[in-house]
Amino acid sequence: MNLSTITVQDVSRSLQGFGLADYVVFTVMLMICIAIGIFFGWKDHNRRQKNRTARRDSEALDYLVGSRKLKIFPVAMSLVASWLSGIALIGSSTETYLYGIQFGYIFTGIILMAFSMNYLFIPVFHGLQITSVYEYLHLRFDKRVRLLGSVLFTAATLLHLPIVIFVPALAFNQVSGINVHFITTVVCTVCIFYTGVGGIKAVVWTDVLQTFVMVGSLILIIWKGTADIGGLGVLIERNLASGRIEPPNFSLDPTERITIWAIFFGGGVFWIAKNAIHQMMVQRYLSLPTFRDAQRALIVFTIMIICLMAMCFYNGLLIYATFHDCDPLTTKLARAKDQLLPILVMKVFGDYPGLAGLFISGIFSASLSSLSTGLNSLAAIVLEDFVKPFVKQRLSERKTRYLMRGTVFVFGAIAVLLVLVVERLGTVLQLSMSLVPISLGPLLGVFLTGMLLPWVNAKSALFGTTTGLLFMLYIVVRAQISIASKEIINTTKPVSVEGCSYEFDEIVETVEHPTSFNKSLHHVSFLYYALIGATVTSVSSLVGASFLGRQNTEDLNPLLVAPFLRKFYFRKQTNEKIGVVHCFEDADTTL
């Protein structure tokens, strides 16, 4: 192979051409976020000062759910931005480059999530008019189950937020060379500030801004990148030849990394857990005035998220089509797998001042949105679940304000420190879908138990949730050990370095084969983790009810049960209770 005198280090430096215009674009985005936070913090403060007759808990209502007066469009945009973090933007592209488009069939799981949200979770939560989603566990079971649920959510969020922070910092490091930990600290400080000052309104409206930046940058890279390689036909041809574009895998083997069944059932349940019982998502729906508004926001969210995820998967195909004959990972042009997309951005936009900055701003926007939403949600959990149930006197507005803002600061700092752990682990998409279900799977299970199995009481639910948590800890930890010991090896799609125009250190690749072993439960696909956690929890709760006692359904509020099951479980209830349910089920009723 004839190589020029250009080295991989030279190419890497040329791709770190983040110029003045790019820094200006990035800084302007951060300054606008700060301004939004200050504006809403000042506006809400003045309104409360003028309205001295307001409820004593107006501080919490404003900060956490915007007094339930937010509009459909900004909330829908906030839902999109909160979900589509840098993990989705970069992780989905990396997934497609490494393993092909099998994960792209996740749209089937997204549709399953939308149906469950519309017919089960949103009607129940909106009907109860709660602020913390885990207040439901208190109403349905007792204080102990609520506390356990809140602890599981806090653990899941703290596992998720460092990954969210690390992804854009990795991208910024690739294009600018600036230290990952320095940029992480700076940007997270900005996020903590506007989240702490402006509350849910600042979070929602910064999400709107960040969504537009994110979508605009995705469209630009798709348009320009596709044109650079010669058009859509070239992209399809190269990816078909490498096996990255392929039909769904219908294998029934649950240990295969991705199959259509794992995507639909496993991935669908993961999406349900991340949307239906996750405070950072449900809090948005609860900030809308009516159930009908929440339904419309869900429809907009579902359509947009499918379109945006499709863009992310397309970018993975575009990365391969661009580097089909010179793999950046083999040549070490990309020092980490999740730096592939930033390299593509600099290759496509490097000669256009400000455009690379716009795309990196889009990646940061997605992650800032998830971070701010997570911190705001943690503030709600600490106030509603960890403090209010255990204090005898109602908190003053001053104490409430300090508590919520202090929570944002403390958890933000913890998330930044945990980045040190995340950077030593694997690709962000699989990492997120492996660690988070440890707690979210059992958490979904206890909510499903409460809504679908009204005869299960608090003791049985506590037993089931604990069993599910211990079971998931074993599976996930054991699976990570197997991956580290090369017992589990995921085969990637083929790559080539035959067309490289620069020198790099030749690395003799050793083909790794899994050691001989008998397949066990922990070898199951990571996509099934949330499903397993939810199933074990529900089944254990059901079994526990046989020896720990049953809930008397006549003492249960019908609003705590799934709407489509109320007529079966509460036929003997008084007319007054049934009337309440019928009133709620009128979708046009303002709740």
N, C-alpha and C positions, 0 to 999 in steps of 0.2 A: 504494500500500500504506500503510495507516494504522498508524503505529508509535507506541508510547507513548514516554515520556521515559526509559525504562529502556534503558541502553546494554549492549553486550556486555561491557564492563569490569565493570559492576554484576553481571551474571549470573555472570561468571567469579569475582568475589570471593565471591558467595553459594555457589558450588560448591567453595570452598576452606574449607568449614566443618569442618575436622578439629579436633574438640574435645578436651577433657581426657580423656574416656573412651576416645576413639580412640587417643590417645597412650599411655594406660595399657595397653590391649590389645596394642598394637604392642611396647611395652617389655617386657611380661611374656613375650611370645613369644621375644624375644631373650634374656632372662634365663634362661628354661628351657633354651634351646639351650646357653648357657654352662654351666649346671649339669650338663647331660648330659655335656658334654665333660670337665668336671672329675671327675665321678663315674667315668667309664670309665678316664680316665687314672690316677686314684688306685687304682682296683680292679686294673687290670693291673699297676701298679707293685708293689702289695702282693703279688700272686700270684707275681710273678717273684722278689721278695725272699724269699718263703717256700720257693720251689722252686729251690734253688740247683743242682739237678742237671738243670735244663732245658737244652734245646739252646741253643747259642750264638746261633743265629739266631732265637730265640723272640721277640725284640723286633720284628724285621721281620714275622714271621708274625702276631703279635698286631695290629700296627699296620695291616698291609695287607690281610690276609684273615681276621682274627679267629680264627687257628689252625684255620681250616676247620671251625668248629663252630657257625656261625650257623644260625638257624632259617628255615624257608621263608617264613612270613608277614612278618617284618620285612624280609627280603631282597626279597620281591616288592614291598612298599610302597616300599622304597628305590629299586628299579628304576623304579617309576612316578614317584616324586618326582624322581629324577635326570634322567629324560627330559623330563617335563612341566615345563619351566622357564617363566619368564615369557614367553619367546619363543612358546611354544605357547599359554599362557593369553591373552596380549594379541595376539600376532601372528596367531593363527588367527581371532580375532574381527575384527581389522582387515582381514584378507584377505577374510573373508566380506562385511563391510560394503562394501568397495571393489569386489570382483570377483564376488561371489556364491558359491554353494556348490560350484563345480566342484572346489575343493581338498578339499572334504569327502569326496570319494570315495577319499581316501587310505586308508580302511580296507582296500581291496583290497591295497594295498602293504604294510600292516601284517601281513596274513595271509601274504603271500609271505615277509616277514621271519621270521615265527614258524616256518614250515615249514623254512626254510633253517637257522635256529638249531637246531631240534630234530634234524634229520637230518644236519647237516654240522658246524657249528662247535662246539657244546657237547660232543658226543661226543669230538671230537679234543682240545679243551682240557682237559676233565675227565680224560680218559684219561692225559694227560701230567703232570697235577698240577703245573702251572707257576704262578708268581706273576705274572710279566709276560707278557701275551699275545704280546709280541714276542720272547720267548724261543723261541717256536715257529719264528720265522724263522731263529734260530741253529741249532736242531736240524735243520731241514729244509734250509737252505742254508749260510750261514756268518755269521761275526761282522759282516762288512761290510753284508750285507742287513739283519741285525738292527738295526744302528746306523742305517741309512737309514730303516727302518720306525719306529724310536723318534723320530727327528728329525721325520718326517712327522706322527706323532701329536702331538708337542709343538707343532708349528706349527699343526695343526688346533685343538688345545685353546686355544692362545693367541689364535687368531682367534675362537673361540666364546665364551670366558669374558667378554670385555668386553661383548659383546652381551647376555649373560645378566645382567650387573651393571647395565647401562644401563636395561633395560626396567623393573624395579621402581622405580628411582630416578626415572624419567620419570613413572611413575604417582604416586609420593609427592609429586613436585613439583606435579603437577596438583591434588591434593586439599589440599595444605598450603601451597604456595608456598615451601617450603624448597629451597635451592639443591641442584641435582642432585649436584654434586661433593661437597658436605658430607655428604649422607646416604649417598652411595656409600662414602665413606671410613669412616664410622662403622659401617655394617652389615657391610662387608667385613672390618673389623678384628675384629668379633665372630665372623664365619665363620672367619677365619684362626685365631683363638684356639682355638675348640672343635675344629676339624679338626686343628690341630697338637697339641693336648693329648690328645685322646681317640682319634685314629686311626679306623679303619674302623668300630669299634663305635659310637663317638659319631656318626659320619656316618650310619650305618644307622638308629639310634634317633631321631636328630633328624629324619631323613627320614620316619619313621613319624609323628611328631608333625606335621610340616609337611604330610604328605599328608592327614591328617584335617582340618587347618585349611583346606587348599586345597579339598578336596571339599566341606566344609561351606559355605564361602563361595560356591562355584559354585552349589550347590543353593539357597542363600538368594537370590542375585541372580536366578536363573531363576524361582523361585517368585514373589517380590515384583514383579519387573520385568514379568512376563507378566500378573499381576493388574492392575497399574497401567495397562496399555494397553487392557485390556478382554478379555483372554483369548487363548488359543492361536489361535482363529479369526481374530482381528484381525491377529495376527502373520503368519499364513500368507497372508491376503488382501493385506496391504501388500507383502510380499516377492514374492509372485507377480506383482503388478502392476508392480513395478520390475524384474522379470527376475532377481532374486537366487536364487529357487528355480527350478531348471531341471534337465532330464535331463543325463546325461553327454554331453560333447562327443566324438563319435566321429571327428572329423577326423583324417586321416592326415598332415596337415602338421606336421612336427616343429618348425617355427618358431612355431606358435601357443603362447601362454603356457601354457595348461593344456588338455590333452585327457585322456581316460580312459587312453590308451596311455602318455602321459607320467606320469600318476599311478601306474599299475600297474608299469610297467617301470622308469621313471626314479625315481619316488618310492619304489618298493619297494626298489630297489638302494641308494638313499640311506639308507633305514631299516636295511637290512642292514649297511651300512658303519658307521652310528652305533650299532649294537647288537652286531654279531657280531665285529668286530675292534677295537672301541673299548675301551681299558683300563678306563674308568670304568664300563662296563656289564658286561664280562666278569668283572671283579674281583669283582662281586657273586655271580655264578654259581660262581666258584671258591672263595668263602667258605663254600659249602654242602658237607656231608660226602659226599654221593653224587650220582651222575648222575641218579638218579630224583628226588631233591630239586630238582635244577636244572631238570628237565623241568616239575615242578609249579610252580615259581616262574615259569617262562616262560609257562605257561598262565594263571596269575593275572595276570601282567603284561599279556599280550595282551588279555585280556577287559577289564581295568580301563582300559587306555590307550585302547581303542576307545570305551568309554563316556565317558571324560573328554574326549577330543578332540571327541566329538559335542556335549558340553556347551559347549565353547569355540566351535564353529561356531554353535550355537544362540544364544549370546550375541551373535555378529555380526549375526544376523537380528534379535535383540531390540534392538540399538542402532539399526538402521535403522527398525524399527517404532516406536520411541520418538521418533526425530528425523526421521521421514519427510518432514515439511514444513518443517524448519529444520535444515539440514546444519551441524553444528558446525565443519567444516573450512572451508566457504565463509565463514562469519561470523567465523572465527578464534577461536571459543570454545575450540576445541582448537588449540593451537599446533603440535602434531605429530600425525601420523596415528595413532601408537600411544598417544595419550592419549584416544582415544574411549571405551574401556572404563572408565577411571577417572571420566570425566565421567558415564557412565551410573550408576556406583556411587554417586556423590555425589547425583545426581538422585533415585535410588531410596531411598538410605539416609541422606541428609543430615539428616533429622529424627529419626533413631534413634541415640542416643548409643552408640558402641562398635561398631556394625555396619560402618560404613565402615572403621574400624580393623581389624576382623576380615578384611575382604576384602583390604585392602592388605597385611595380614599374610600372607594366602594367596598373593598374588602374590610377596611377598618370600620366603615359605617355598619356593615352587617354584624361585626363582632361587638362594636360599641352598643348597638341596639340590644343584643342578647345580654351583654353585661349589665347595662342599665336596667333592663327589665328584670333580670335575676336579682339584682341588689334591691330594687323596689319591692319585689315579691318577698324577699327575705325580711325586709322591714315590716311587711304586713304579717308575716308568720310570727316574728318575734313579739310584735305588739299584741296580736289577737290570740296567739296560741301559747306563748311562753310567759307572758306577763299578765294580761287581763284576767285569765282564769284563776290566777294565784294571788291577786291583790284584793284586799277587802274594800278599799276606797277607790272611787273612780279617779283616773289620772287627770291632772290639769292639762290644759292645752300646752303649756310650757314644757311640762315633763314629757308629754306625748311627742312634741316636736323634737326635743333633744334625744329621746329614745330612738325615734325612727331615723334621724340623720346620723346618730352615732352608730346605729346598726349598719347603715350603708357604708360608712367609713371603715368599720372594723372588718366586715366581710370582704370589702374591696381589697383591703390590705392583705388579708389571708389568701385571697385568690391570686394576687400578684406573687406572693411567696411560693405558692404551690406550682407556679410555672416551672420552678427548678426541678420538680419531679416529672412533670409532663414532658419536658423536652428530651427526656431519656427513654421515652416509650415509643410505640410504633406509630403507624399512620393514624391521623386524627379521626377519620370516619369510623374505622373499625374500633378504635380505642373508645370513642364516645359511646358506640352501640354495645360495647362489652362491659364497661364499668358502670354506666348509669343504670342499667336494668337491675343491678344488685339490689337497689332500694326501690326503683320505680315499679318493677314487676310485682313484688309483694304489695306495694301501695295500691296499684291498680286492682289487685285481687281483693283487697279489703273493701274498696269502693263498690266493686261489682257484687260482692257478697251482700253489702248493705242494701243495694238497690234492687237486686234480683232474688235474694233469699231472706225474706223478712222474718222468718222464724229463727234465724241465727242471732244469738245474743252477744253481749259485749265480751264475756269470757271466752266464748268460742272464737270470736273474731280476733281477739288478742293472741290466742293460741295459734290460730291459722297464720296470722301475719308473722309471728316469731318463727314458726316452722318454715314458711316461705323464705324469710330472710336468711336463715341459717343454710337452707338448701341452696340458695343462689350464691351465697358466699363460697360454699364448697365448689360448685360448678365453675364459677368464674375464676377463682384463685387457682384451682386445679388446671383449668384450661390455659391460663397464662404461664404456669409452670411447664406445661407440655409444649407450648409454643417456644419458650426460652430454651428448652432442652432439645428442640428440633424433632420432637415426637409428632407435632402437628406442623406440617409445612404446606403453605398455600402456593400453588403453582401460578406464576404470572404468565402473561402473554409474551410472545417472542419479540425481541428488539434486535437492532443491528447497529454497528458502528462502521460499516463499510464505506459510507459516504462522508465521514468526518474530514473537515478541511483544516484541522488543527491537531497538534501533537498532544498526546495524553499518556499517562502511565498505563501500560498494558497490565491488565489484571487477569490472572488465570482463574476463570470461574470454575468452581467445583460444584458439580451438580449434587444437590442435597436430596437424599431420599429419607423418608421417615423411618425410624427404627421399627423393628418388629414389635407389634403390640396388638392386643385384643381391644377392639373399640369399646369404649365405655361411655357413660352418660356425658362426661365432660368433653367428649369429642364432637358433640352436636354443634351445628352452625351457630355462630354468635347471634344470628338473626332470631333465633328461637328463645333467647334468654328471657326477654320480657314476658313472652307467652308462658314459658315454664314457671316463672316466678308468680304470675297471676293465677295460673291453674293450681299449683301446689297450695297457694294461700287459700283459694276458694274451697278446694276439696278438703283441706285440713280443717277449715272452719266448719264445714258441713259435717265432717266426722266428729269434730269436737262438740257439736250441738247434741250428739247422741248421748254423751256422758257428762257434759257440763251444763246441761239445761237448755231450754228453748225460750225464745222471745214470745211473749203474748202479743200477737198481731193486733188485738183489739186496743192495746195501749199505744200503738204506733201511729204517728202522724202519717196519713197517706201521701203527703208531699215528699216524704223521704224515700218513696219507692218509685221505680220506673213507671212512667205514665201509662204505658200499654199493659201493665200488670195490675193496676189499681182495682179495676173492676172485678178481677178474679180473687184478690186477696182481701178486699174490704167490702164485700157484699153485705155483711151484717153491721157495718158501721152506721152511725146515726145519719140522718138526712143532712144534718148541719155539716158534718165532715165531708160527705160526698158532694155537697153543694160547693164547698171550698175548692175541691178538686176540679169540678166541672168549670167553675169560674176561671181557675188557672189555665185549664186546657184550651180556653178560647184564646187563640194566638194573637188576637188584636187587643187583648187586655193590657193596659199599662200596669206594670208590676212595680 
